[in-house]
Amino acid sequence: MLAPTFLGFPETLLQARGGLWTAREIAQQPQMLRETQKILMAHRAAIEAFLTPLVARSDIRVILTGAGTSAFIGESLAPWLAAKLNRCVEAIATTDLISAPDLYFAKNTPTLLVSFGRSGNSPESVAAVNLAQQCVKDLYNLVITCNAEGALAKAATAPRGHTILLPEPTHDRGFAMTSSYSSMVYAGLVALSGIAAFDGKIDAIAEAMEQVIGDYTDILKDASEAGFERIAYLGSHIFKGTAREAALKMMELTNGAIVTLFDSPVGVRHGPKTFVNAKTLVFLFLSNDPYTRRYDIDMLNEFRNDGVAGRVIAVTAQDGLDGDLIRIRGLETADDCALLFPYIVAPQIFAFQQSLRHGLTPDKPNPDGTVHRVVQGVHIHERA
């Protein structure tokens, strides 16, 4: 009987290299999205009973919050949800909320605080909820978490709170958030924009992720051997959040050995483009929106014509481009929000491969122990 493999590596080798959990959690994402959709459908009545009256309020303010990767979930969703709901939707990290609550909370503005957390035990998570309760008169809290035993999961109580608990395997054991990230992005997107509407879309999204894993793992492994010292990730609107998360994955899994940049394709010209040199690999996430895509392709062509970058890879769901591509199949006409999922899996795989190439253990890539899976060392100060 053949031994199981994950991301092209035998399970035994991954265990020996300290990367089994991370590889397994990257590979399990398509199935976890399907399982997340089942959970949302099973609890649809309760979720909609909580959210529908709130979203119907024209005066509601929605804050998407979390720390680190969980904060980038909000950055990936806020522009899309603001347009979809025609409401004020903002991404504000818990790390900002707790350090300056009076700048971010509005006492007399009804607020839905949407809290994302893998473990739900980061010190800032519950502190942000507590501060919101102190600072906002009319507050509601939706918690989306992967850990039933976490402090965050227990913080949201009816009638002003509700918790969406994701499948247990999404409570990633590896250091870097992977399946927890994509499943929380999906749950937040679907719960706030319409659960039933995504029931017919989940298979195409999951299959697109499976296609990237199946078709591009070996190609990305070859790229990881090329010796790039810098990686730039670029994406417009919601894909800027994807770019930021991709950059963090590379920094985390290589323990800072590879320097990263994230920006928008239009914004990178304004100084950050100086980051790019012959040792730089550029990933550019292309929008399906025809107007936005024109700006994305302008930047793609500029990088290729400059000839300064060591390599430029376009991540796209549509045909019509030549050159170095990661081509997502099955989502050619999909809304950009559906692309958030296949677009992030390639950078996750690439970061994992770079971690192994640098002789690190991906499940615990920081040998000094100065950074932790659940952040430590945060002292929560009392608000006067």
Secondary structure, 3 states (H helix, E strand, C coil): CCCCEECCEEHHHHHHHCCHHHHHHHHCHHHHHHHHHHHHHHCHHHHHHHHHHHHCCCCCEEEEECCCHHHHHHHHHHHHHHHHHCCEEEECCHHHHCCCHHHHCCCCCCEEEEEEECCCCCHHHHHHHHHHHHHCCCEEEEEEECCCCCCCCCCCCCCCEEEEECCHHHCCCCCCCCHHHHHHHHHHHHHHHCHHHHHCCHHHHHHHHHHHHHHHHHHHHHHHCCCCCEEEEEECCHHHHHHHHHHHHHHHHCCCCCEEEEECCCHHHCCHHHHCCCCEEEEEECCCCHHHHHHHHHHHHHHHHHCCCCEEEEEECCCCCCCCEEECCCCCCCCHHHHHHHHHHHHHHHHHHHHHHCCCCCCCCCCCCCCCCCCCCCCCCCCC
